[in-house]
Amino acid sequence: MRPSGKRQVAGQATTARATSASTSPEVVGTRSNPFTAIADYIRGVISEMRKVIWPTGREMVTYSLVVLVFLILTTALVAGVDYVTSLGVRWVFGL
């Protein structure tokens, strides 16, 4: 039997099977109004969006510059590898 990954107080691994916290069967097959479900989803999205800490203008400029520099460096790296590879192919095939 494989350990479930849970540790006992003494630091020993347990070999008991992990069980579900709830033993009562869940109701399966009940459907709610789809419009209610959509409204609940939108309420949840709005609730989560209120929790977001939006970046300031200065932070956005900094993040944008970091992304732009990374993009330029990555493009230069790929172009360099492409150039060196093309030189190797030309040397191998004598073009």
Secondary structure, DSSP 4 states (H G I P E B T S, - for coil): ----S-B-TTSPBP-SPP--S--SPPP-S----HHHHHHHHHHHHHHHHHH--PPPHHHHHHHHHHHHHHHHHHHHHHHHHHHHHHHHHHHHHT-
